[in-house]
Amino acid sequence: MAKASLIILVSLAICISSSLNLVYGEASDRNKFTVIGRVYCDTCRVEFETSLSEPIPGAVVKLECKNRTDEKTTFQSPEITTDNIGDYKIEVTGDYEDSDCDVTLVKSPRADCNDPTEAWRKARVVLTALDGVTGPIRFANNLGFKKKEALPGCKKVLTDMGYFELKNELGNEFV
């Protein structure tokens, strides 16, 4: 009888231990994140992507987290360069539940498209395992630089989209 009780006790301990590891995982695995995003050229100068927008290979971004209370920097990535299709990937270790983390545009390699958009010059990402999001991948909104002059095809694309307030961005010749 004592042998059966011992076997049951050991089995119970193993089950509880396995369950806790499944629920909480390894602490180091929970605090590893990969931030993924893209940098594009806003060829129509409208502060959002259109079918004429182009990815920017060689653009530079960085990720910075600041504590919400005292604004001190809690994490800063090195500058990351986008790949040949304008995508970037930033590896982060640590939990930044009490920080606001933003991917920010640093520079564009294109002389004709290097003016950061106001709306998409930075993208907020949440870097904590305590936010209800499972998995280590975090997607940032796409970030954009504006072309110096809008492409000729923009009027048609934007009209097809139902966007009619073109005077400020495209000039009177397009409206």
C-alpha positions in Angstrom: 0.0 0.0 0.0 2.8 2.4 0.8 4.4 1.7 -2.6 1.2 2.6 -4.4 0.8 5.8 -2.4 4.4 6.8 -3.2 3.8 6.1 -6.9 0.6 8.3 -6.8 2.5 11.1 -5.0 5.4 11.1 -7.5 3.0 11.0 -10.4 1.0 13.9 -9.0 4.2 15.9 -8.5 5.2 15.3 -12.1 1.8 16.3 -13.4 1.7 19.5 -11.4 5.3 20.4 -12.4 4.5 19.8 -16.1 1.3 21.8 -15.9 3.0 24.8 -14.3 5.7 24.8 -17.0 3.0 24.6 -19.7 1.0 27.5 -18.2 3.9 29.8 -17.3 6.5 28.5 -19.8 10.1 29.3 -19.5 10.6 32.9 -18.2 13.3 33.6 -20.8 11.0 32.3 -23.7 8.1 34.5 -22.5 10.3 37.6 -22.6 11.7 37.2 -26.2 9.9 39.1 -28.9 10.4 39.6 -32.6 9.1 42.9 -33.9 8.3 42.8 -37.6 7.3 45.7 -40.0 7.8 47.3 -43.3 9.0 50.7 -44.6 7.4 52.1 -47.7 7.5 55.2 -50.0 4.2 57.1 -50.0 4.4 58.0 -53.7 1.1 60.0 -53.6 2.0 62.1 -50.6 -1.3 61.3 -48.8 0.1 59.8 -45.5 -1.2 56.3 -46.2 -0.4 53.4 -48.5 -1.9 53.0 -51.9 -1.5 50.6 -54.7 1.3 52.9 -56.0 3.3 52.8 -52.7 6.7 51.2 -53.0 8.8 49.3 -50.4 12.1 51.0 -49.4 15.0 48.6 -49.2 17.9 50.0 -47.1 15.7 52.2 -44.9 16.8 52.5 -41.3 14.5 52.1 -38.2 15.1 51.7 -34.5 13.0 50.5 -31.5 12.9 52.5 -28.3 10.9 51.8 -25.1 10.4 54.5 -22.4 8.9 54.0 -19.0 5.4 55.5 -18.8 6.0 57.1 -15.4 9.4 58.8 -15.6 10.0 58.7 -19.4 13.4 57.0 -18.9 14.6 54.8 -21.8 14.2 51.1 -20.8 15.3 49.6 -24.1 16.9 50.9 -27.3 17.7 48.7 -30.3 20.6 49.3 -32.6 19.6 50.9 -35.9 18.1 48.2 -38.2 18.2 48.3 -42.0 15.3 47.0 -44.1 15.9 44.1 -46.4 15.4 44.1 -50.2 11.6 44.2 -49.9 11.5 46.9 -47.2 10.9 44.6 -44.3 12.7 44.7 -40.9 12.9 42.4 -37.9 14.0 43.5 -34.5 14.8 41.0 -31.7 14.0 42.0 -28.2 14.6 40.3 -24.9 12.9 41.5 -21.8 9.4 42.4 -20.6 8.4 46.0 -21.1 4.9 46.0 -19.6 5.4 49.5 -18.0 6.9 51.0 -21.1 5.7 52.5 -24.3 7.7 51.0 -27.2 7.8 52.6 -30.6 9.6 51.7 -33.9 10.7 54.9 -35.4 11.9 55.9 -38.9 15.6 57.0 -38.9 16.5 57.6 -42.5 15.7 56.6 -46.1 18.3 55.8 -48.7 16.1 57.4 -51.4 16.8 61.1 -52.2 13.4 61.3 -53.9 11.5 59.7 -51.0 13.0 60.8 -47.6 10.4 63.0 -46.0 8.9 61.1 -43.0 5.1 61.0 -43.0 3.6 62.7 -40.0 1.1 59.9 -39.3 3.4 56.9 -39.9 6.8 58.1 -38.7 6.5 55.7 -35.7 4.5 52.6 -34.7 3.6 51.5 -31.2 4.3 47.9 -30.2 3.4 46.1 -27.0 6.3 44.0 -25.6 5.0 42.0 -22.7 3.8 38.5 -22.2 1.1 39.9 -19.8 -1.0 41.6 -22.5 -3.2 38.6 -23.5 -1.4 38.2 -26.8 0.2 34.8 -27.2 3.4 34.2 -29.1 6.6 36.1 -29.6 5.9 37.8 -32.9 4.7 41.5 -32.7 3.7 43.3 -35.8 4.3 47.0 -36.1 2.2 49.2 -38.5 4.0 50.0 -41.7 6.1 53.2 -41.6 6.4 55.6 -44.5 8.5 58.3 -46.2 6.8 60.7 -48.7 8.1 61.1 -52.2 9.1 64.7 -53.1 6.5 64.9 -55.8 3.4 62.7 -56.2 3.3 60.3 -59.2 1.0 61.2 -62.1 -1.1 58.1 -61.6 -2.1 59.1 -58.0 -5.2 61.1 -59.1 -6.7 58.0 -60.6 -5.8 55.7 -57.8 -7.1 58.1 -55.2 -10.3 58.8 -57.1 -10.9 55.1 -57.4 -10.5 54.9 -53.6 -13.1 57.6 -53.1 -10.5 60.1 -51.8 -11.3 63.5 -53.2 -9.5 66.0 -50.9 -6.4 66.2 -53.2 -5.7 69.9 -53.5 -3.3 70.2 -50.5 -1.2 67.2 -51.3 -1.3 67.0 -55.1 -1.8 70.6 -56.2 -4.4 72.1 -58.4 -3.1 70.5 -61.6 -4.3 67.1 -60.3 -7.8 68.1 -59.2 
